[in-house]
Amino acid sequence: MLCGCSITPSNCDDFSETLRSNRNLNTLDLSQNAMGTDAVKTFCEALKLQICPLQTFR
């Protein structure tokens, strides 16, 4: 869970790289972060390439 972890557009790339290789992620909560539209798009692109299916995304 990454809820309220102060994720911003500047550090979003690091998190999205981790998502691309995570084989165990089933829930992702990005609420209460000031990411902006471009950062959300980056996360979504990473999730498209993810190896395991995500069951819950907030």
C-alpha positions, 0 to 999 in steps of 0.5 A, spaced: 500 500 500 502 506 498 497 510 500 499 517 503 506 516 501 508 523 498 509 520 491 510 525 486 511 526 479 518 526 480 519 519 484 513 516 480 518 513 475 522 509 481 515 506 483 513 504 476 519 500 475 518 496 481 511 495 479 514 492 472 517 487 476 513 485 482 510 478 481 506 478 488 502 485 487 495 484 488 493 490 491 495 497 490 492 503 493 495 510 491 490 514 494 492 521 498 498 522 493 499 528 489 502 525 483 498 528 477 495 526 471 502 524 468 504 520 474 498 516 474 499 515 466 506 512 468 503 507 473 498 505 468 503 503 463 507 499 468 501 496 470 499 494 463 506 490 463 506 487 470 507 480 470 501 478 475 494 480 475 492 486 480 486 485 483 485 491 487 487 498 484 485 505 488 
